[in-house]
Amino acid sequence: MVRMNVLADALKSINNAEKRGKRQVLIRPCSKVIVKFLTVMMKHGYIGEFEIVDDHRAGKIVVNLTGRLNKCGVISPRFDVPIRDIEKWSNDLLPSRQFGYFK
């Protein structure tokens, strides 16, 4: 079966592993979008280091978890959102100004 949103699947598996108290999680398939997003999460301190494993297929990523993550997920509206409305969406979806990131 074809995966519709690999970023949503990756963040869901990170969230589930964090809830279970795991120290590492394996994400597959690997994509550039996931790597960029994990880099941002690592820069903000939500996850530890991650390693990309090349298996000559779709690739895998091993992520070290730090236990600092409350929840992560993908917000994907079913229609196009113009750039001028991003601030409104941010106010509607994030709990407060200092809590959460939009990327």
N, C-alpha and C positions, 0 to 999 in steps of 0.2 A: 504494500500500500504506500502511496506517495505521501510524504509529509507536507502539510500545507504551510506550516510556519515553523522553521527550524529554531528561530530565536525563542519563540514561545515554549517549544518543547525543552530547550536547554534551560531556560529560566525556571520552568516548572520542576525539572529534575533537581536543580540546585536548591530550590525552595523545599522540596520534599526531603532531600538529604539533610538540609539544615534543621528541619523539624525533627528528624529522627536522631540528630546528634552525631552524624557521621563527620569524619575529618576530611574525607576526600569524596569526590564524585566524578564519574566518567560520563562525558558528554559526547555523543556521536549523532549525526555527522558533524564534521568541523566545517565552518564557513568563515569568510572574512568578516561578516557582520557580527557573528558571535565573538570572534577574537577582539574586534574593536570594542564591543560592549563589555567584555570581561576586562579589557585594559582600563576602561573608565571605572569599573567597579573596584579594580585593584588600586587605582590611583586614589580613590576616595576611602579606601581601607575596609571595604565590605568583605572582600575575599583575600586570600593569600596569593601566592604565586600559582601560575598554571603552566602546564607543559603540553605542547602539541605533539601528538604521536602520529607519525606518518606510516600508515599501513598499506599504502599504494591503492587505497580505495577512496572512501570519502573522508577518512581521517578521524582521529579521536582527540579529545582534550581531557586531561586530568587536572581538576581544579582542587586546590587545597582550601578548605573552609576554615574560617577563624571563629565562627560563632557570633559574629556581630551583626548578622543579617536578620532583620525582622521579617520582611516579605519582599519578593521581587516578582515582577510579572510584566506582561506586554499589554498595553492598551491599544487596541486596534479598532477604530471606528469603522463602520461599514460603508462609509462614504468619505470623500476627500475633504480634508480640513484645510482651509487657506492659512497661510502663514500669519496673517493678521489676527486670526482667532486662536492661535496657540496659547496666548496668555489667558484667555477665558477658559480654555480647556484645562490649563494648569491650575487655575483657581478652583474649578469645579471638581477636579479629580484628586489632587494632592491634599492631605489633611491640614497642612499649615505651610507658612512661607519657609520655615527653616527645616522642614521635614520632607525628604524625597527629592528625586531628580527626574527631570524630563530629558530624554535624549532622543 
